[in-house]
Amino acid sequence: MSLLSFTKKIVGQDQKKAANEPAKKATAKKPTAAEITPMSPMAGQINLTPLVTEKSVGQQGSLTTVAFRVRLSASKGQVAAAIKERYKVTPRSVRSLHMNPKQRRRGNSTGMTNAWKKVYVTLPAGATIDLSV
């Protein structure tokens, strides 16, 4: 019997023992009204992530415009609220565009990339956003 077969046999016995033991019931504690806080509505729900490309880095330096990638269902108001919540800066304007999926091939199979939304957020004069976080 090889060493590999022997270790498989031992590991299999441990798994069988664990499966035969009765499962312990976990008691879930209901949170009280004071413990329930409303979820921060915007930044997490719209998947606000900075978009770092050559174009966006250039715009950030000269035009104080920052590019972000967000969920398709996000509106301009939600993006503005998320920027205000996460970066503590009130944006001057928000422009959004829908990025259509592209067809990609690998060998004989074809597929599509996901559709997504890009937003350009223009900041007030003198305001900056640190994207290194």
Stockholm file with secondary structure:
# STOCKHOLM 1.0

chainA/1-133         MSLLSFTKKIVGQDQKKAANEPAKKATAKKPTAAEITPMSPMAGQINLTPLVTEKSVGQQGSLTTVAFRVRLSASKGQVAAAIKERYKVTPRSVRSLHMNPKQRRRGNSTGMTNAWKKVYVTLPAGATIDLSV
#=GR chainA/1-133 SS CCHHHHHHHHHHHHHHHHHHSCCCCCCCCCCCTTTCCCCCSSTTTTTCEECCCHHHHHHHHHTCEEEEEECTTCCHHHHHHHHHHHHSCCCSEEEEEEECCCEEEETTEEEECCCEEEEEEECCTTCCCCTTC
#=GC SS_cons         CCHHHHHHHHHHHHHHHHHHSCCCCCCCCCCCTTTCCCCCSSTTTTTCEECCCHHHHHHHHHTCEEEEEECTTCCHHHHHHHHHHHHSCCCSEEEEEEECCCEEEETTEEEECCCEEEEEEECCTTCCCCTTC
//
